[in-house]
Amino acid sequence: MNSLVEFVNVNKENISEFYKIQKICFKDLYNKYNDDGNPYKESLEGLINKLSRNNNYLYLIYLRNELVGGVRIVTDNRIGRIAPMFVLPKYQNKGIGKQILLKIESLYNSIEHWELDTIKEENKLVKFYKSLGYLETGKEKFINENMNIVYLEKINNKKSS
């Protein structure tokens, strides 16, 4: 599948855009679960700090020149963590999230092990990641009486030469 999504590196000039859309994308989940670890609560300063780390890669995601979301990838070139990935509400349920994940895996094709987490109670999100080959690790984290985090991973089975 040829991806229609384009990734633009986040830098000091456009990080405020990433910050704004992250807040839009996570506001409803924050209001639903009141989780202070939600990306909605992250400060612009916190994002700038992440951007300055060598192993953090932040991208704005565009579809046909329209900003549709963002993603942060943390990697040591063997293990990759996607945290967070988000799509603006008006673009959700259109296959964009799938395109983003497939493009990430293609861009970072040396990664052997992908990790991510999501809200266990958001069945749609858990099913989405599982549909793309991510499996629950068995690890969960209690956040509050209404919310748990479930951890997922995907191992790339590359043949050694």
Order of alpha helices (4+ residues) and beta strands (2+ residues): beta-alpha-alpha-beta-beta-beta-alpha-beta-alpha-beta-beta
